[in-house]
Amino acid sequence: MKRSFLFLIYFIPLPLIILSLLIGPSEQFGMTDFAYALWAFVVPPLHLNELDMQRLELMQNIIINVRMPRVFLTFMVGAALASSGNTLQALFRNPLVDSYVLGISSGAALGAALALLTNWMPVQLSAFIFGILAVCMTYGFAQQRYEKSSVVVILLSGMIVSGLFIAGLSIVQYLSDPYKLQAIVQWTMGNLHQATWDKVQQAFLPISLSLIGIYCLRWRLNLLALGHLEAQAVGVDPRRDQFLLILCVTLATSSSVAVAGIISLYGLFLPHLVRMMIGPDNAKTVPANIFLGGSFLLLIDNFSRTFSTFEIPIGIFTMLLGAPLFLYLIRRYRMNWA
C-alpha cells in the first residue's frame, strides 16, 4: 500500500502540471484549444493561414507568460510550505507545529507588508530579514530564563512573537493608504494571480537551496525527533543540525510568503496526509512532502481559478480545506504522532 502511495506521489506532478497549463478562465479558447497549442510546441503545425497562426501564437503566449509561471510558482510554494511543516513537526516532536508557531510566517508577513508600503527594500529580502528576526526573538525569549530551552517554552515563545508581528502587520494596514491597503489585504489572503517569471526567478534560488538543505539533512531528522540526548549518543550535534534546519525552513517560508502571501494551515495539515500514506520515516516523508506539497497546492489553485467567474484567493481555500481535515485527524487519530 505504501509503495502504491509513493508511486502516486512521485508520478502525479508532471501530468498535473501539464493539465494545469490547460486550465484557466478564457472566453475565446477552451481546454482542447490550449491542448492543441501545447502540442504545437512539440510538433509545429504546417499550412496554417494567417488568422489561425495568430490564434495559435496568442494561446502559446498565454501558456508561456501567464499560466506557466503561475504553475511553477504554485508548485514551488506548496513544496516549500509542506516540507517546512514536516521539518518543524519532526524537529519539535509536535504534530501541531508549523512555520507560524515560531513566528516565521508572521515575521515574514510584516517584513513584506513594510516593503510594499514603503519600498524601502525588495519584498523578498525584507520578508527574510523579518523571518530571521522572528526566529531570533523566539529563541531569545525562550532562553532568557532557561539555560536549555524546552520544546514547550520555545513553542510558547513563538506564539507570543507571532502575536507581536501580527499586531505590527495590523498597524501597517491601518497606516496604509487605500490603494496599498487593498494590495496588502489581498496579499495576506494568499494570492497567486500576480505570478510572473520575475517572481519565479526571485523564489527559485532560495526555495531550491532550502529544499536541498532539508533533503540532505532528512536522515538527521529521525535522530533529532528522538531527542537531543539520543542524538548526541550517536555522535550528532543536535544544536548545529537544528540551527541549519530552522535556517532552511526560514528561508523557504519567507520566500514563499514574499511571492504568494500568507497561505494558512497548508504547512500544518499536508505533512499529516503524507504520514498517513507512507508512515513517519522522515527519510521518506521529506521528498514526499516536496512532491505532494507542490501537487496538492497546484490542485487547489486550479480549483480556485475555475470555481467561479472571479478568482478566490488560495489562502481561503487552504483554510476551508485544512480546518475540517485537521479536526478529522484530531478526532480519528487523537493526534498520535506514530
C-alpha positions in Angstrom: 0.0 0.0 0.0 2.8 2.4 0.9 4.6 1.6 -2.4 1.4 2.5 -4.3 1.1 5.8 -2.5 4.8 6.6 -3.1 4.4 5.8 -6.8 1.3 8.1 -6.9 3.1 10.9 -5.1 6.1 10.8 -7.4 4.1 10.2 -10.6 1.3 12.8 -10.3 3.3 16.1 -10.5 4.1 16.0 -14.3 0.6 15.1 -15.5 -0.9 17.6 -13.1 1.5 20.4 -14.3 0.5 19.7 -17.9 -3.2 19.7 -17.0 -2.8 22.9 -15.1 -1.4 24.7 -18.2 -4.7 23.9 -19.9 -7.0 25.2 -17.1 -7.9 28.9 -16.7 -10.5 31.5 -17.5 -10.8 32.2 -21.2 -13.7 33.3 -23.3 -12.2 32.7 -26.6 -10.4 29.4 -26.2 -11.3 26.1 -24.5 -9.2 23.3 -23.0 -8.9 21.5 -26.3 -7.6 24.6 -27.9 -4.9 25.0 -25.3 -4.0 21.3 -25.6 -3.5 21.8 -29.3 -1.4 24.9 -28.7 0.7 23.0 -26.2 1.2 20.1 -28.6 2.2 22.6 -31.2 5.4 23.3 -29.2 6.4 19.7 -29.8 5.1 19.3 -33.4 4.8 22.7 -35.1 1.7 22.7 -37.4 2.1 23.2 -41.2 0.0 25.1 -43.7 -1.9 27.4 -41.3 -3.5 30.6 -42.6 -2.6 33.9 -41.0 -5.7 34.0 -38.7 -5.1 30.5 -37.3 -1.4 31.3 -36.8 -2.3 34.4 -34.8 -4.7 32.4 -32.7 -2.0 29.8 -32.1 0.6 32.4 -31.1 -1.9 34.1 -28.7 -2.7 30.8 -27.0 1.0 29.9 -26.7 1.7 33.3 -25.3 -1.0 32.8 -22.6 0.6 29.4 -21.8 4.1 30.7 -21.6 3.7 34.1 -19.9 0.5 33.7 -17.9 -0.1 30.1 -16.9 3.3 28.6 -16.8 4.9 31.0 -14.3 1.8 30.6 -12.0 2.0 26.8 -12.2 5.7 26.7 -11.4 5.4 29.3 -8.6 2.5 27.4 -7.1 4.3 24.1 -7.1 7.4 25.7 -5.5 5.4 27.4 -2.8 3.5 24.2 -2.0 6.7 22.2 -1.8 8.3 24.8 0.4 5.4 25.1 2.9 4.8 21.3 3.1 8.5 20.4 3.7 8.9 23.2 6.2 5.9 22.0 8.2 7.2 18.4 8.1 10.6 19.5 9.3 9.3 21.6 12.2 6.9 18.9 13.3 9.7 16.3 13.4 12.2 18.8 14.9 10.0 19.7 17.8 8.3 16.3 18.1 4.9 18.1 18.0 2.2 17.4 15.3 0.7 20.9 15.9 3.8 22.8 14.7 4.2 24.7 11.5 6.0 27.9 10.4 3.5 30.1 12.2 4.4 28.7 15.6 8.0 30.0 15.6 6.7 33.3 14.2 8.4 32.8 10.9 5.3 33.4 8.7 4.1 36.4 10.8 7.6 38.0 10.8 7.9 37.5 7.0 4.4 38.8 6.5 5.3 42.0 8.4 8.5 42.5 6.5 6.8 42.0 3.2 4.0 44.4 4.1 6.5 47.1 5.2 8.3 46.7 1.8 5.0 47.0 0.0 4.1 50.1 2.0 7.5 52.0 1.9 9.5 50.4 -0.9 12.5 50.5 1.5 13.9 47.3 0.1 12.9 44.3 -2.0 9.9 42.4 -0.7 11.7 39.1 -0.5 14.7 40.4 1.3 12.6 42.3 3.8 10.5 39.1 4.4 13.6 37.0 5.0 15.1 39.6 7.4 12.0 39.8 9.5 11.6 36.0 9.4 15.1 35.6 10.8 14.3 38.3 13.4 11.2 36.4 14.5 13.2 33.2 15.0 15.9 35.1 16.9 13.3 36.7 19.2 11.6 33.3 19.8 14.8 31.7 20.9 15.8 34.8 22.8 12.6 34.9 24.8 12.9 31.1 25.4 16.4 31.2 26.7 16.0 34.3 28.8 15.1 32.3 31.8 16.1 28.8 31.0 19.6 27.6 30.1 18.3 24.9 27.9 15.0 25.8 26.3 12.4 23.1 26.3 10.2 22.5 23.3 7.2 23.8 25.2 8.9 27.1 26.2 10.1 27.6 22.6 6.6 27.0 21.2 5.0 29.4 23.7 7.6 32.0 22.9 6.9 31.5 19.2 3.2 32.1 19.8 4.0 35.4 21.6 6.3 36.5 18.9 3.8 35.6 16.2 1.2 37.7 18.1 3.5 40.7 18.2 4.2 40.6 14.5 0.6 40.2 13.6 -0.1 43.3 15.7 2.6 45.1 13.7 1.0 43.9 10.5 -2.3 45.4 11.6 -0.6 48.7 12.3 0.9 48.7 8.8 -2.5 48.1 7.4 -4.1 50.8 9.4 -1.4 53.4 8.3 -1.6 52.4 4.6 -3.4 54.5 2.0 -6.5 52.8 0.4 -4.6 51.6 -2.7 -1.7 50.0 -0.9 -4.1 48.7 1.8 -6.0 46.8 -0.8 -2.8 45.2 -2.2 -1.7 44.2 1.3 -5.0 42.8 2.3 -5.2 40.7 -0.9 -1.7 39.6 -0.3 -2.4 38.5 3.3 -5.1 36.2 2.0 -2.6 34.3 -0.1 -2.9 35.0 -3.8 -1.1 33.7 -6.9 -2.9 35.7 -9.6 0.0 38.1 -10.0 2.6 35.3 -10.6 5.2 36.3 -13.2 8.5 34.9 -14.4 10.2 37.6 -12.3 8.7 36.2 -9.1 9.6 32.7 -10.2 13.2 33.8 -10.6 13.1 35.5 -7.2 11.8 32.5 -5.4 13.5 29.7 -7.3 17.0 30.0 -5.8 16.1 30.5 -2.1 13.4 27.8 -2.2 15.6 25.4 -4.1 18.5 25.9 -1.6 16.3 25.4 1.4 14.7 22.2 0.0 18.1 20.8 -0.9 19.3 21.6 2.6 16.3 19.9 4.2 16.6 16.9 1.9 20.3 16.4 2.7 19.5 16.5 6.4 16.4 14.3 6.2 18.3 11.4 7.9 19.2 13.6 10.8 15.5 14.5 11.4 14.8 10.9 12.5 17.6 11.2 15.1 16.6 14.7 16.2 13.0 13.5 16.6 14.2 11.1 19.3 15.5 14.0 21.4 18.8 15.8 22.0 20.3 13.2 24.3 19.6 10.3 21.9 21.0 12.3 19.0 24.2 13.1 20.9 24.6 9.5 21.9 25.2 8.5 18.2 27.6 11.4 17.6 25.2 14.0 16.1 25.4 17.7 17.1 21.7 18.4 17.6 22.1 22.2 18.1 24.0 22.6 14.8 21.6 20.5 12.9 18.6 22.2 14.5 20.1 25.6 13.5 20.7 24.6 9.9 17.2 23.1 9.5 15.5 26.1 11.0 17.6 28.4 8.8 16.4 26.4 5.7 12.8 26.5 7.0 13.0 30.3 7.5 14.4 30.8 4.0 11.7 28.6 2.4 8.8 30.2 4.4 9.9 33.8 4.0 10.5 33.3 0.2 7.0 31.7 -0.1 5.3 34.5 1.9 7.1 37.2 -0.2 5.8 35.9 -3.5 2.5 34.3 -2.6 1.3 35.9 0.7 0.0 34.0 3.7 -1.3 30.5 2.8 -2.9 29.4 6.0 -2.8 25.9 7.5 -1.1 24.3 4.5 2.2 23.5 6.2 0.2 22.1 9.1 -2.2 19.6 7.6 -0.2 18.4 4.4 2.5 16.6 6.4 -0.2 14.7 8.2 -1.6 13.4 4.9 1.9 12.3 3.9 2.4 10.4 7.2 -1.0 8.8 6.9 0.0 7.4 3.4 3.7 6.4 3.9 4.4 6.5 7.6 6.5 8.7 9.9 10.0 8.0 8.5 11.4 11.4 7.7 13.8 10.0 5.1 10.7 9.2 3.0 8.4 12.0 4.1 10.7 14.9 3.2 10.8 14.1 -0.6 7.2 13.0 -0.4 6.2 16.4 1.0 8.1 18.2 -1.7 6.3 16.4 -4.5 2.8 16.1 -2.9 3.0 19.5 -1.4 3.6 21.1 -4.7 1.0 18.9 -6.5 -1.8 19.4 -3.9 -1.4 23.2 -3.8 -1.5 23.2 -7.6 -4.7 21.2 -7.5 -6.2 23.7 -5.0 -5.1 26.6 -7.2 -6.7 25.1 -10.2 -9.9 24.8 -8.3 -9.7 28.4 -7.1 -9.2 29.6 -10.7 -12.3 27.7 -12.0 -14.7 27.7 -9.1 -16.4 30.9 -10.0 -16.3 33.8 -12.5 -14.0 35.7 -10.2 -10.8 34.3 -8.6 -10.9 33.4 -4.9 -7.6 33.8 -3.0 -6.0 30.4 -2.5 -5.4 31.1 1.2 -9.2 31.0 1.8 -9.4 27.5 0.2 -6.5 26.1 2.2 -8.2 27.4 5.4 -11.5 25.9 4.4 -9.9 22.5 3.5 -7.3 22.5 6.3 -9.6 23.2 9.2 -12.1 20.3 8.8 -9.4 18.0 7.8 -7.4 18.7 10.8 -10.4 18.3 13.1 -11.0 14.9 11.4 -7.4 13.9 12.1 -7.7 15.0 15.8 -10.9 13.0 16.2 -9.8 9.9 14.5 -6.2 9.6 15.4 -6.2 11.8 18.6 -3.0 13.4 17.1 -1.0 10.2 17.6 2.5 11.0 16.3 3.1 7.5 15.1 
